[in-house]
Amino acid sequence: MSTRKTTIDHFAIDVETGLRTTPKFLSSKYFYNTEGDRLFQKIMAMPEYYLTNAEEEILFEQADDIRIAFGNQPLDIIELGAGDGSKTKFLLKNLVDNNVDVRYIPSDISSNILAELQSNFAKEIPKLKVITLAGDYFKSLVKLPDSANRKRVLLFLGANIGNLEKKHAVEFIGELKEFLNPGDSMMIGFDLKKDPQTILDAYNDSSGITAAFNINLLSRINVELDADFNIDQFSHWERYNPETGAARSYLVSRKKQKVTIGAIEQTFEFEAWETIRMELSQKYSIKDISELAENAGYKLTEQFIDGRGYFVDALFEIPT
Ligand SMILES: C[S@@+](CC[C@H](N)C(=O)[O-])C[C@H]1O[C@@H](n2cnc3c(N)ncnc32)[C@H](O)[C@@H]1O
């Protein structure tokens, strides 16, 4: 079976499972087709989406400290869900300019964004060796090149970890240890708990880009799975719960309606105002982060925080 066919099968199975569950859900990992990648780049550029500036400031202004924390040795920097790498490049430039022997191995479920990353990096950091791995997180990791005599540093930036429920984050980070040796490390970007209004605004922009990003997944199902979602009959809704730290996006059916997905020959019914859960963006406190490190079997060694205290890139090490 071709890889494309297998990908479509997984997509169809996940969509069917999500729409047969109560309440309905769709996995946010399917947001990132070519249009989704383009919309996410627009989100990163929005003034309300403070996450980009905050993490970029850390990776640019604290690059020397991060390089020193990584240690003076040959490095394999492996990034999970790298996207366009537009923030990571500041750290990688610092490593290359300081003559660190570094290979950069970005992975992403979107082969489109990896191709863009590769072409930009070839122009902007031509001395950097880049090896791209397309696919879901763990499917990419099994294809990693051998890291003999090199320290592995996994990067999981951009608050991607927030897409996992907190208990799944512990399991996920724990399972990553399979790809790391004692002394290797992982740097994780966490969005910190802050003024609830600041958080809500980041996911509920007045220009409607985040709404379009969510709705785009219905359009993708229409095109790739031969479905008939009427996208005008679904609205985006965002909610932030400061008690749990969970920001969640929903699509809400504006009327009672039926949707047929041709590729799986199935029809799904929506009640008026029924929701589809789309994306979780979990916020963390510093205490939550040390508990996560401990529960997943890591040592929290450094925390690089931006000037406003909005975001942290935390270094987790595998104890030697
Ligand atoms: C929120 S964006 C962040 C991108 C980048 N880390 C940054 O900080 O700019 C999430 C990225 O993770 C990728 N992604 C989401 N789920 C994934 C999965 N299950 N496996 C691999 N990549 C995934 C998406 O394609 C997207 O590029």
The ligand as a Tripos MOL2 file, in Angstrom:
@<TRIPOS>MOLECULE
LIG
   27    29     1     0     0
SMALL
NO_CHARGES

@<TRIPOS>ATOM
      1 C1          1.7240   24.7260   16.8440 C.3       1 LIG1
      2 S1          2.7450   24.2740   15.4810 S.3       1 LIG1
      3 C2          4.3370   24.7000   16.1770 C.3       1 LIG1
      4 C3          5.4730   24.6290   15.2120 C.3       1 LIG1
      5 C4          6.8440   24.9160   15.8320 C.3       1 LIG1
      6 N1          7.1730   23.9650   16.8890 N.3       1 LIG1
      7 C5          6.8860   26.3280   16.3670 C.2       1 LIG1
      8 O1          7.0660   26.4900   17.5740 O.co2     1 LIG1
      9 O2          6.7700   27.2610   15.5730 O.co2     1 LIG1
     10 C6          2.6870   22.5280   15.5990 C.3       1 LIG1
     11 C7          3.5320   21.7680   14.5830 C.3       1 LIG1
     12 O3          3.5710   20.4100   14.9810 O.3       1 LIG1
     13 C8          3.2230   19.5610   13.8940 C.3       1 LIG1
     14 N2          2.4970   18.4130   14.4440 N.ar      1 LIG1
     15 C9          1.2930   18.4320   15.0730 C.ar      1 LIG1
     16 N3          0.9620   17.1910   15.4710 N.ar      1 LIG1
     17 C10         1.9750   16.3750   15.0800 C.ar      1 LIG1
     18 C11         2.2160   14.9720   15.2070 C.ar      1 LIG1
     19 N4          1.3460   14.1720   15.8200 N.pl3     1 LIG1
     20 N5          3.3690   14.4770   14.6950 N.ar      1 LIG1
     21 C12         4.2800   15.2990   14.0810 C.ar      1 LIG1
     22 N6          4.0950   16.6180   13.9290 N.ar      1 LIG1
     23 C13         2.9650   17.1620   14.4340 C.ar      1 LIG1
     24 C14         2.3790   20.4120   12.9800 C.3       1 LIG1
     25 O4          2.4150   19.9820   11.6370 O.3       1 LIG1
     26 C15         2.9620   21.8100   13.1850 C.3       1 LIG1
     27 O5          3.9660   22.1070   12.2460 O.3       1 LIG1
@<TRIPOS>BOND
     1     1     2 1
     2     2     3 1
     3     2    10 1
     4     3     4 1
     5     4     5 1
     6     5     6 1
     7     5     7 1
     8     7     8 2
     9     7     9 1
    10    10    11 1
    11    11    12 1
    12    11    26 1
    13    12    13 1
    14    13    14 1
    15    13    24 1
    16    14    15 ar
    17    14    23 ar
    18    15    16 ar
    19    16    17 ar
    20    17    18 ar
    21    17    23 ar
    22    18    19 1
    23    18    20 ar
    24    20    21 ar
    25    21    22 ar
    26    22    23 ar
    27    24    25 1
    28    24    26 1
    29    26    27 1
@<TRIPOS>SUBSTRUCTURE
     1 LIG1         1 GROUP 0 **** ****
